[in-house]
Amino acid sequence: MKFVDEAEIRVEAGDGGNGCIGFRRAKYVPKGGPDGGDGGDGGSVYLIAADNVNTLVDFRFHSVHRAQRGQNGMGQQCTGAKGEDTYVAVPTGTSVYDKKTAEKLGDLIKVDDTLLVAQGGFHGLGNTRYKSSINRAPQKASTGSKGEHRILELELTLIADVGLLGMPNAGKSSLIRAVSSAKPRVADYPFTTLVPNLGVVSVDEKRSFVIADIPGVIEGAAEGAGLGLQFLKHLARTKLLMHLVDIKPYESMDTPVEAARKIIKEVQKWSDDLGNKPRWLVLNKIDRLDDDEDQASYCQAIIDELQWQGPAYQISALKAEGTKQLMFDIMAFLEEQTALENQALEASNEES
């Protein structure tokens, strides 16, 4: 199951520096000659795959990337400094296209893969270059060429970091709408979501993660009922499961505890790996509790009856109550998991 994240950016390489028209002037040199230096090449723009970037969401805030212009040449045959190149970090797995021509420029598959996307301009020549036997004092220099400008389309195939787990109408689509820019269908009837939806949750400009709203599971999903097999396979690739439970279902539906137990049963039947994956309980729709009901005690009764040992949250996805803290806690968990994975990899490399 494939999800795609897309972004559009503009890249502008630096122009080449202009050549200099200059002549040597020295007190004890009666006949000076041309000594104008060349300009510097313009900086180029490169994309580089980085392991600390996992989505394209940051390009919404920073969509234009420029390299430095080359310095102009100077007298005494001094060459202008080359413009600094610009390296733009993108996630591994990013495909790059030229928007104008639709040409695929390349794929950045593994960490540190680098792709030139805008070539810097070539330096201009100083008048020293034009000196000849018939023109000993050339009054000519060339200007640097323009750097490439391009609009790029970036495309990233994503695997969700977090999977939303829950019965139909548990509020998964509402939650993903509340915490990301994804706009899945939301309605008060089961099976509103027929295909998976993906959202990129940005907790700040440099920290984000991917969350998947998967079609609701039904009893028998592990045997292939409904869309069960498709969504269970995808959830197996996530790092964290959020188990959403509707705490105020309609009378014709299962109680919160019954619904939660059905989900837990299907997950455990699918595989031990999925059953043992970190899973947080999210009690949704607290806005539907009556004023005279004690929210804390009502939710705690559900937690106690389930004998839930892990993290548990109380939210209203519809009104975005409690969702901000939940997203920050998820980000912290994912960062901790990444650090542990890196430590294990380093230890393995040292042993080998």
Contacts in CASP RR format, 6 or more apart in sequence:
PFRMAT RR
TARGET T0000
AUTHOR 0000-0000-0000
METHOD contacts of the structure
MODEL  1
MKFVDEAEIRVEAGDGGNGCIGFRRAKYVPKGGPDGGDGGDGGSVYLIAA
DNVNTLVDFRFHSVHRAQRGQNGMGQQCTGAKGEDTYVAVPTGTSVYDKK
TAEKLGDLIKVDDTLLVAQGGFHGLGNTRYKSSINRAPQKASTGSKGEHR
ILELELTLIADVGLLGMPNAGKSSLIRAVSSAKPRVADYPFTTLVPNLGV
VSVDEKRSFVIADIPGVIEGAAEGAGLGLQFLKHLARTKLLMHLVDIKPY
ESMDTPVEAARKIIKEVQKWSDDLGNKPRWLVLNKIDRLDDDEDQASYCQ
AIIDELQWQGPAYQISALKAEGTKQLMFDIMAFLEEQTALENQALEASNE
ES
1 196 0 8 1.000
1 230 0 8 1.000
1 233 0 8 1.000
1 234 0 8 1.000
2 157 0 8 1.000
3 157 0 8 1.000
3 158 0 8 1.000
3 159 0 8 1.000
3 160 0 8 1.000
3 196 0 8 1.000
3 198 0 8 1.000
3 210 0 8 1.000
3 212 0 8 1.000
4 155 0 8 1.000
4 156 0 8 1.000
4 157 0 8 1.000
4 158 0 8 1.000
5 55 0 8 1.000
5 56 0 8 1.000
5 57 0 8 1.000
5 155 0 8 1.000
5 156 0 8 1.000
5 158 0 8 1.000
5 198 0 8 1.000
5 200 0 8 1.000
5 210 0 8 1.000
6 56 0 8 1.000
6 153 0 8 1.000
6 154 0 8 1.000
6 155 0 8 1.000
6 156 0 8 1.000
7 56 0 8 1.000
7 57 0 8 1.000
7 59 0 8 1.000
7 60 0 8 1.000
7 63 0 8 1.000
7 153 0 8 1.000
7 154 0 8 1.000
8 59 0 8 1.000
8 63 0 8 1.000
8 99 0 8 1.000
8 151 0 8 1.000
8 152 0 8 1.000
8 153 0 8 1.000
8 154 0 8 1.000
9 59 0 8 1.000
9 63 0 8 1.000
9 64 0 8 1.000
9 65 0 8 1.000
9 88 0 8 1.000
9 151 0 8 1.000
9 152 0 8 1.000
9 154 0 8 1.000
10 63 0 8 1.000
10 64 0 8 1.000
10 65 0 8 1.000
10 149 0 8 1.000
10 150 0 8 1.000
10 151 0 8 1.000
10 152 0 8 1.000
11 45 0 8 1.000
11 65 0 8 1.000
11 66 0 8 1.000
11 86 0 8 1.000
11 88 0 8 1.000
11 117 0 8 1.000
11 118 0 8 1.000
11 148 0 8 1.000
11 149 0 8 1.000
11 150 0 8 1.000
11 151 0 8 1.000
11 152 0 8 1.000
12 45 0 8 1.000
12 64 0 8 1.000
12 65 0 8 1.000
12 66 0 8 1.000
12 67 0 8 1.000
12 118 0 8 1.000
12 147 0 8 1.000
12 148 0 8 1.000
12 149 0 8 1.000
13 42 0 8 1.000
13 43 0 8 1.000
13 44 0 8 1.000
13 45 0 8 1.000
13 66 0 8 1.000
13 67 0 8 1.000
13 118 0 8 1.000
13 119 0 8 1.000
13 120 0 8 1.000
13 121 0 8 1.000
13 147 0 8 1.000
13 148 0 8 1.000
13 149 0 8 1.000
14 42 0 8 1.000
14 43 0 8 1.000
14 44 0 8 1.000
14 66 0 8 1.000
14 67 0 8 1.000
14 68 0 8 1.000
14 69 0 8 1.000
14 70 0 8 1.000
14 83 0 8 1.000
14 120 0 8 1.000
14 121 0 8 1.000
14 147 0 8 1.000
15 42 0 8 1.000
15 69 0 8 1.000
15 70 0 8 1.000
15 120 0 8 1.000
15 121 0 8 1.000
15 144 0 8 1.000
15 145 0 8 1.000
15 146 0 8 1.000
15 147 0 8 1.000
16 39 0 8 1.000
16 40 0 8 1.000
16 41 0 8 1.000
16 42 0 8 1.000
16 69 0 8 1.000
16 70 0 8 1.000
16 120 0 8 1.000
16 121 0 8 1.000
16 122 0 8 1.000
16 123 0 8 1.000
16 124 0 8 1.000
16 144 0 8 1.000
16 145 0 8 1.000
16 146 0 8 1.000
16 147 0 8 1.000
17 39 0 8 1.000
17 40 0 8 1.000
17 41 0 8 1.000
17 42 0 8 1.000
17 69 0 8 1.000
17 70 0 8 1.000
17 71 0 8 1.000
17 72 0 8 1.000
17 73 0 8 1.000
17 80 0 8 1.000
17 123 0 8 1.000
17 124 0 8 1.000
17 143 0 8 1.000
17 144 0 8 1.000
18 39 0 8 1.000
18 72 0 8 1.000
18 73 0 8 1.000
18 124 0 8 1.000
18 141 0 8 1.000
18 142 0 8 1.000
18 143 0 8 1.000
18 144 0 8 1.000
19 36 0 8 1.000
19 37 0 8 1.000
19 38 0 8 1.000
19 39 0 8 1.000
19 72 0 8 1.000
19 73 0 8 1.000
19 123 0 8 1.000
19 124 0 8 1.000
19 125 0 8 1.000
19 126 0 8 1.000
19 127 0 8 1.000
19 141 0 8 1.000
19 142 0 8 1.000
19 143 0 8 1.000
19 144 0 8 1.000
20 36 0 8 1.000
20 37 0 8 1.000
20 38 0 8 1.000
20 39 0 8 1.000
20 72 0 8 1.000
20 73 0 8 1.000
20 74 0 8 1.000
20 75 0 8 1.000
20 78 0 8 1.000
20 126 0 8 1.000
20 127 0 8 1.000
20 141 0 8 1.000
21 34 0 8 1.000
21 36 0 8 1.000
21 126 0 8 1.000
21 127 0 8 1.000
21 139 0 8 1.000
21 140 0 8 1.000
21 141 0 8 1.000
22 34 0 8 1.000
22 35 0 8 1.000
22 36 0 8 1.000
22 37 0 8 1.000
22 75 0 8 1.000
22 126 0 8 1.000
22 127 0 8 1.000
23 32 0 8 1.000
23 33 0 8 1.000
23 34 0 8 1.000
23 35 0 8 1.000
23 36 0 8 1.000
23 137 0 8 1.000
24 32 0 8 1.000
24 33 0 8 1.000
24 34 0 8 1.000
24 35 0 8 1.000
24 76 0 8 1.000
25 32 0 8 1.000
26 32 0 8 1.000
33 131 0 8 1.000
33 136 0 8 1.000
33 137 0 8 1.000
34 126 0 8 1.000
34 127 0 8 1.000
34 128 0 8 1.000
34 130 0 8 1.000
34 131 0 8 1.000
34 136 0 8 1.000
34 137 0 8 1.000
34 138 0 8 1.000
35 75 0 8 1.000
35 76 0 8 1.000
35 77 0 8 1.000
35 128 0 8 1.000
36 73 0 8 1.000
36 74 0 8 1.000
36 75 0 8 1.000
36 76 0 8 1.000
36 77 0 8 1.000
36 78 0 8 1.000
36 126 0 8 1.000
36 127 0 8 1.000
36 128 0 8 1.000
36 141 0 8 1.000
37 73 0 8 1.000
37 74 0 8 1.000
37 75 0 8 1.000
37 77 0 8 1.000
37 78 0 8 1.000
37 79 0 8 1.000
37 80 0 8 1.000
37 126 0 8 1.000
37 127 0 8 1.000
37 128 0 8 1.000
38 73 0 8 1.000
38 79 0 8 1.000
38 80 0 8 1.000
38 123 0 8 1.000
38 124 0 8 1.000
38 125 0 8 1.000
38 126 0 8 1.000
38 129 0 8 1.000
39 70 0 8 1.000
39 71 0 8 1.000
39 72 0 8 1.000
39 73 0 8 1.000
39 79 0 8 1.000
39 80 0 8 1.000
39 123 0 8 1.000
39 124 0 8 1.000
39 125 0 8 1.000
39 126 0 8 1.000
39 144 0 8 1.000
40 70 0 8 1.000
40 71 0 8 1.000
40 72 0 8 1.000
40 73 0 8 1.000
40 79 0 8 1.000
40 80 0 8 1.000
40 81 0 8 1.000
40 82 0 8 1.000
40 83 0 8 1.000
40 123 0 8 1.000
40 124 0 8 1.000
41 70 0 8 1.000
41 82 0 8 1.000
41 83 0 8 1.000
41 120 0 8 1.000
41 121 0 8 1.000
41 122 0 8 1.000
41 123 0 8 1.000
42 67 0 8 1.000
42 68 0 8 1.000
42 69 0 8 1.000
42 70 0 8 1.000
42 82 0 8 1.000
42 83 0 8 1.000
42 120 0 8 1.000
42 121 0 8 1.000
42 123 0 8 1.000
42 147 0 8 1.000
43 67 0 8 1.000
43 68 0 8 1.000
43 69 0 8 1.000
43 70 0 8 1.000
43 82 0 8 1.000
43 83 0 8 1.000
43 84 0 8 1.000
43 85 0 8 1.000
43 86 0 8 1.000
43 120 0 8 1.000
43 121 0 8 1.000
44 67 0 8 1.000
44 85 0 8 1.000
44 86 0 8 1.000
44 116 0 8 1.000
44 118 0 8 1.000
44 119 0 8 1.000
44 120 0 8 1.000
45 65 0 8 1.000
45 66 0 8 1.000
45 67 0 8 1.000
45 85 0 8 1.000
45 86 0 8 1.000
45 88 0 8 1.000
45 116 0 8 1.000
45 117 0 8 1.000
45 118 0 8 1.000
46 85 0 8 1.000
46 86 0 8 1.000
46 87 0 8 1.000
46 88 0 8 1.000
46 114 0 8 1.000
46 115 0 8 1.000
46 116 0 8 1.000
46 117 0 8 1.000
47 87 0 8 1.000
47 88 0 8 1.000
47 90 0 8 1.000
47 94 0 8 1.000
47 96 0 8 1.000
47 108 0 8 1.000
47 114 0 8 1.000
47 115 0 8 1.000
47 117 0 8 1.000
48 87 0 8 1.000
48 88 0 8 1.000
48 89 0 8 1.000
48 90 0 8 1.000
48 108 0 8 1.000
48 112 0 8 1.000
48 113 0 8 1.000
48 114 0 8 1.000
48 115 0 8 1.000
49 89 0 8 1.000
49 90 0 8 1.000
49 91 0 8 1.000
49 92 0 8 1.000
49 93 0 8 1.000
49 94 0 8 1.000
49 108 0 8 1.000
49 109 0 8 1.000
49 110 0 8 1.000
49 111 0 8 1.000
49 112 0 8 1.000
49 113 0 8 1.000
49 114 0 8 1.000
50 89 0 8 1.000
50 90 0 8 1.000
50 91 0 8 1.000
50 92 0 8 1.000
50 111 0 8 1.000
51 92 0 8 1.000
51 111 0 8 1.000
52 89 0 8 1.000
53 89 0 8 1.000
53 90 0 8 1.000
53 91 0 8 1.000
54 91 0 8 1.000
54 161 0 8 1.000
54 208 0 8 1.000
54 209 0 8 1.000
54 210 0 8 1.000
55 91 0 8 1.000
55 156 0 8 1.000
55 158 0 8 1.000
55 200 0 8 1.000
55 208 0 8 1.000
55 209 0 8 1.000
55 210 0 8 1.000
56 90 0 8 1.000
56 91 0 8 1.000
56 94 0 8 1.000
56 154 0 8 1.000
56 156 0 8 1.000
56 200 0 8 1.000
57 200 0 8 1.000
57 202 0 8 1.000
57 208 0 8 1.000
58 202 0 8 1.000
58 205 0 8 1.000
58 206 0 8 1.000
58 208 0 8 1.000
59 154 0 8 1.000
61 205 0 8 1.000
65 86 0 8 1.000
65 88 0 8 1.000
66 86 0 8 1.000
67 83 0 8 1.000
67 84 0 8 1.000
67 85 0 8 1.000
67 86 0 8 1.000
67 118 0 8 1.000
67 120 0 8 1.000
68 83 0 8 1.000
68 84 0 8 1.000
68 86 0 8 1.000
69 83 0 8 1.000
70 80 0 8 1.000
70 81 0 8 1.000
70 82 0 8 1.000
70 83 0 8 1.000
70 123 0 8 1.000
71 80 0 8 1.000
71 81 0 8 1.000
71 82 0 8 1.000
71 83 0 8 1.000
72 80 0 8 1.000
73 79 0 8 1.000
73 80 0 8 1.000
73 126 0 8 1.000
74 80 0 8 1.000
77 128 0 8 1.000
79 123 0 8 1.000
80 123 0 8 1.000
87 114 0 8 1.000
90 108 0 8 1.000
90 154 0 8 1.000
90 156 0 8 1.000
91 156 0 8 1.000
92 108 0 8 1.000
92 109 0 8 1.000
92 110 0 8 1.000
92 111 0 8 1.000
92 113 0 8 1.000
93 107 0 8 1.000
93 108 0 8 1.000
93 109 0 8 1.000
93 156 0 8 1.000
93 157 0 8 1.000
94 107 0 8 1.000
94 108 0 8 1.000
94 154 0 8 1.000
94 155 0 8 1.000
94 156 0 8 1.000
95 104 0 8 1.000
95 106 0 8 1.000
95 107 0 8 1.000
95 108 0 8 1.000
95 154 0 8 1.000
95 155 0 8 1.000
95 156 0 8 1.000
95 157 0 8 1.000
96 104 0 8 1.000
96 105 0 8 1.000
96 106 0 8 1.000
96 107 0 8 1.000
96 108 0 8 1.000
96 115 0 8 1.000
96 117 0 8 1.000
96 152 0 8 1.000
96 153 0 8 1.000
96 154 0 8 1.000
96 155 0 8 1.000
97 103 0 8 1.000
97 104 0 8 1.000
97 105 0 8 1.000
97 152 0 8 1.000
97 153 0 8 1.000
97 154 0 8 1.000
97 155 0 8 1.000
98 105 0 8 1.000
98 150 0 8 1.000
98 151 0 8 1.000
98 152 0 8 1.000
98 153 0 8 1.000
99 150 0 8 1.000
99 151 0 8 1.000
99 152 0 8 1.000
99 153 0 8 1.000
100 150 0 8 1.000
100 151 0 8 1.000
105 115 0 8 1.000
105 117 0 8 1.000
105 152 0 8 1.000
106 115 0 8 1.000
107 113 0 8 1.000
108 114 0 8 1.000
108 115 0 8 1.000
117 150 0 8 1.000
117 152 0 8 1.000
118 147 0 8 1.000
118 148 0 8 1.000
118 149 0 8 1.000
118 150 0 8 1.000
119 147 0 8 1.000
119 148 0 8 1.000
120 147 0 8 1.000
120 148 0 8 1.000
121 144 0 8 1.000
121 145 0 8 1.000
121 146 0 8 1.000
121 147 0 8 1.000
121 148 0 8 1.000
122 144 0 8 1.000
122 145 0 8 1.000
123 144 0 8 1.000
124 141 0 8 1.000
124 142 0 8 1.000
124 143 0 8 1.000
124 144 0 8 1.000
124 145 0 8 1.000
125 141 0 8 1.000
125 142 0 8 1.000
126 141 0 8 1.000
126 142 0 8 1.000
127 138 0 8 1.000
127 139 0 8 1.000
127 140 0 8 1.000
127 141 0 8 1.000
130 138 0 8 1.000
130 140 0 8 1.000
130 141 0 8 1.000
131 138 0 8 1.000
132 138 0 8 1.000
158 198 0 8 1.000
158 210 0 8 1.000
159 210 0 8 1.000
159 237 0 8 1.000
159 238 0 8 1.000
160 198 0 8 1.000
160 210 0 8 1.000
160 211 0 8 1.000
160 212 0 8 1.000
160 234 0 8 1.000
160 237 0 8 1.000
160 238 0 8 1.000
161 209 0 8 1.000
161 210 0 8 1.000
161 211 0 8 1.000
161 238 0 8 1.000
161 239 0 8 1.000
161 240 0 8 1.000
161 334 0 8 1.000
162 209 0 8 1.000
162 210 0 8 1.000
162 211 0 8 1.000
162 212 0 8 1.000
162 238 0 8 1.000
162 239 0 8 1.000
162 240 0 8 1.000
162 241 0 8 1.000
162 242 0 8 1.000
162 330 0 8 1.000
162 334 0 8 1.000
163 211 0 8 1.000
163 212 0 8 1.000
163 213 0 8 1.000
163 214 0 8 1.000
163 234 0 8 1.000
163 235 0 8 1.000
163 238 0 8 1.000
163 240 0 8 1.000
163 241 0 8 1.000
163 242 0 8 1.000
164 172 0 8 1.000
164 175 0 8 1.000
164 176 0 8 1.000
164 211 0 8 1.000
164 212 0 8 1.000
164 213 0 8 1.000
164 214 0 8 1.000
164 242 0 8 1.000
164 244 0 8 1.000
165 214 0 8 1.000
165 217 0 8 1.000
165 235 0 8 1.000
165 241 0 8 1.000
165 242 0 8 1.000
165 243 0 8 1.000
165 244 0 8 1.000
165 263 0 8 1.000
165 267 0 8 1.000
165 279 0 8 1.000
166 172 0 8 1.000
166 216 0 8 1.000
166 217 0 8 1.000
166 243 0 8 1.000
166 244 0 8 1.000
166 245 0 8 1.000
166 259 0 8 1.000
166 263 0 8 1.000
167 190 0 8 1.000
167 216 0 8 1.000
167 217 0 8 1.000
167 218 0 8 1.000
167 245 0 8 1.000
167 246 0 8 1.000
167 254 0 8 1.000
167 259 0 8 1.000
167 262 0 8 1.000
167 263 0 8 1.000
168 190 0 8 1.000
168 191 0 8 1.000
168 192 0 8 1.000
168 216 0 8 1.000
168 217 0 8 1.000
168 218 0 8 1.000
169 188 0 8 1.000
169 189 0 8 1.000
169 190 0 8 1.000
169 192 0 8 1.000
169 246 0 8 1.000
169 249 0 8 1.000
169 253 0 8 1.000
170 216 0 8 1.000
170 244 0 8 1.000
170 245 0 8 1.000
170 246 0 8 1.000
170 259 0 8 1.000
170 284 0 8 1.000
171 186 0 8 1.000
171 244 0 8 1.000
171 246 0 8 1.000
171 284 0 8 1.000
171 285 0 8 1.000
171 317 0 8 1.000
172 193 0 8 1.000
172 213 0 8 1.000
172 214 0 8 1.000
172 216 0 8 1.000
172 244 0 8 1.000
173 184 0 8 1.000
173 185 0 8 1.000
173 186 0 8 1.000
173 192 0 8 1.000
173 193 0 8 1.000
173 197 0 8 1.000
173 213 0 8 1.000
174 186 0 8 1.000
174 284 0 8 1.000
174 317 0 8 1.000
174 318 0 8 1.000
175 213 0 8 1.000
175 244 0 8 1.000
175 282 0 8 1.000
175 284 0 8 1.000
175 315 0 8 1.000
175 317 0 8 1.000
175 323 0 8 1.000
176 182 0 8 1.000
176 184 0 8 1.000
176 197 0 8 1.000
176 199 0 8 1.000
176 211 0 8 1.000
176 213 0 8 1.000
177 183 0 8 1.000
177 184 0 8 1.000
177 186 0 8 1.000
177 317 0 8 1.000
178 317 0 8 1.000
178 318 0 8 1.000
178 320 0 8 1.000
178 323 0 8 1.000
179 201 0 8 1.000
179 211 0 8 1.000
179 320 0 8 1.000
179 323 0 8 1.000
179 327 0 8 1.000
180 199 0 8 1.000
180 200 0 8 1.000
180 201 0 8 1.000
180 202 0 8 1.000
180 211 0 8 1.000
181 199 0 8 1.000
181 200 0 8 1.000
182 197 0 8 1.000
182 198 0 8 1.000
182 199 0 8 1.000
182 200 0 8 1.000
182 213 0 8 1.000
184 192 0 8 1.000
184 193 0 8 1.000
184 197 0 8 1.000
184 213 0 8 1.000
185 192 0 8 1.000
185 193 0 8 1.000
186 192 0 8 1.000
190 216 0 8 1.000
191 215 0 8 1.000
191 216 0 8 1.000
193 213 0 8 1.000
193 214 0 8 1.000
193 215 0 8 1.000
193 216 0 8 1.000
194 215 0 8 1.000
194 227 0 8 1.000
195 215 0 8 1.000
196 212 0 8 1.000
196 213 0 8 1.000
196 214 0 8 1.000
196 215 0 8 1.000
196 231 0 8 1.000
196 234 0 8 1.000
197 212 0 8 1.000
197 213 0 8 1.000
198 210 0 8 1.000
198 211 0 8 1.000
198 212 0 8 1.000
198 213 0 8 1.000
199 210 0 8 1.000
199 211 0 8 1.000
199 212 0 8 1.000
199 213 0 8 1.000
200 208 0 8 1.000
200 209 0 8 1.000
200 210 0 8 1.000
200 211 0 8 1.000
201 208 0 8 1.000
201 209 0 8 1.000
201 210 0 8 1.000
201 211 0 8 1.000
201 327 0 8 1.000
201 330 0 8 1.000
201 331 0 8 1.000
202 208 0 8 1.000
203 327 0 8 1.000
203 328 0 8 1.000
203 331 0 8 1.000
207 331 0 8 1.000
207 335 0 8 1.000
208 331 0 8 1.000
209 330 0 8 1.000
209 331 0 8 1.000
209 334 0 8 1.000
212 234 0 8 1.000
212 235 0 8 1.000
212 238 0 8 1.000
214 231 0 8 1.000
214 234 0 8 1.000
214 235 0 8 1.000
215 227 0 8 1.000
215 228 0 8 1.000
215 230 0 8 1.000
215 231 0 8 1.000
216 227 0 8 1.000
216 231 0 8 1.000
217 228 0 8 1.000
217 231 0 8 1.000
217 232 0 8 1.000
217 263 0 8 1.000
217 266 0 8 1.000
218 225 0 8 1.000
218 226 0 8 1.000
218 228 0 8 1.000
219 225 0 8 1.000
219 262 0 8 1.000
219 266 0 8 1.000
220 228 0 8 1.000
220 266 0 8 1.000
221 227 0 8 1.000
221 228 0 8 1.000
221 229 0 8 1.000
221 231 0 8 1.000
221 232 0 8 1.000
221 266 0 8 1.000
221 270 0 8 1.000
222 228 0 8 1.000
222 232 0 8 1.000
222 266 0 8 1.000
222 269 0 8 1.000
222 270 0 8 1.000
228 266 0 8 1.000
232 266 0 8 1.000
232 267 0 8 1.000
232 270 0 8 1.000
232 274 0 8 1.000
235 241 0 8 1.000
235 267 0 8 1.000
235 274 0 8 1.000
235 277 0 8 1.000
236 270 0 8 1.000
236 271 0 8 1.000
236 273 0 8 1.000
236 274 0 8 1.000
236 277 0 8 1.000
238 277 0 8 1.000
239 277 0 8 1.000
239 278 0 8 1.000
239 334 0 8 1.000
239 337 0 8 1.000
240 277 0 8 1.000
240 278 0 8 1.000
240 279 0 8 1.000
240 280 0 8 1.000
240 330 0 8 1.000
240 333 0 8 1.000
240 334 0 8 1.000
240 337 0 8 1.000
241 267 0 8 1.000
241 277 0 8 1.000
241 278 0 8 1.000
241 279 0 8 1.000
241 280 0 8 1.000
242 279 0 8 1.000
242 280 0 8 1.000
242 282 0 8 1.000
242 330 0 8 1.000
243 260 0 8 1.000
243 263 0 8 1.000
243 264 0 8 1.000
243 279 0 8 1.000
243 280 0 8 1.000
243 281 0 8 1.000
243 282 0 8 1.000
244 282 0 8 1.000
244 284 0 8 1.000
244 317 0 8 1.000
245 256 0 8 1.000
245 259 0 8 1.000
245 260 0 8 1.000
245 281 0 8 1.000
245 282 0 8 1.000
245 283 0 8 1.000
245 284 0 8 1.000
245 302 0 8 1.000
246 253 0 8 1.000
246 256 0 8 1.000
246 259 0 8 1.000
246 284 0 8 1.000
246 285 0 8 1.000
247 256 0 8 1.000
247 283 0 8 1.000
247 284 0 8 1.000
247 285 0 8 1.000
247 286 0 8 1.000
247 288 0 8 1.000
247 289 0 8 1.000
247 298 0 8 1.000
247 299 0 8 1.000
247 302 0 8 1.000
248 285 0 8 1.000
248 288 0 8 1.000
248 289 0 8 1.000
249 255 0 8 1.000
249 256 0 8 1.000
249 259 0 8 1.000
253 259 0 8 1.000
254 262 0 8 1.000
256 283 0 8 1.000
256 302 0 8 1.000
257 302 0 8 1.000
257 305 0 8 1.000
257 306 0 8 1.000
260 281 0 8 1.000
260 302 0 8 1.000
260 306 0 8 1.000
261 306 0 8 1.000
267 274 0 8 1.000
267 275 0 8 1.000
267 279 0 8 1.000
268 274 0 8 1.000
268 275 0 8 1.000
278 333 0 8 1.000
279 310 0 8 1.000
280 310 0 8 1.000
280 311 0 8 1.000
280 312 0 8 1.000
280 313 0 8 1.000
281 303 0 8 1.000
281 306 0 8 1.000
281 308 0 8 1.000
281 310 0 8 1.000
281 311 0 8 1.000
281 312 0 8 1.000
281 313 0 8 1.000
282 312 0 8 1.000
282 313 0 8 1.000
282 315 0 8 1.000
282 326 0 8 1.000
283 299 0 8 1.000
283 302 0 8 1.000
283 303 0 8 1.000
283 312 0 8 1.000
283 313 0 8 1.000
283 314 0 8 1.000
283 315 0 8 1.000
284 315 0 8 1.000
284 316 0 8 1.000
284 317 0 8 1.000
285 316 0 8 1.000
285 317 0 8 1.000
285 318 0 8 1.000
286 295 0 8 1.000
286 299 0 8 1.000
286 314 0 8 1.000
286 315 0 8 1.000
286 316 0 8 1.000
286 321 0 8 1.000
287 316 0 8 1.000
287 318 0 8 1.000
287 319 0 8 1.000
287 321 0 8 1.000
289 295 0 8 1.000
289 298 0 8 1.000
295 314 0 8 1.000
299 312 0 8 1.000
299 314 0 8 1.000
303 312 0 8 1.000
311 329 0 8 1.000
313 322 0 8 1.000
313 325 0 8 1.000
313 326 0 8 1.000
314 322 0 8 1.000
315 321 0 8 1.000
315 322 0 8 1.000
315 323 0 8 1.000
315 326 0 8 1.000
316 322 0 8 1.000
317 323 0 8 1.000
END
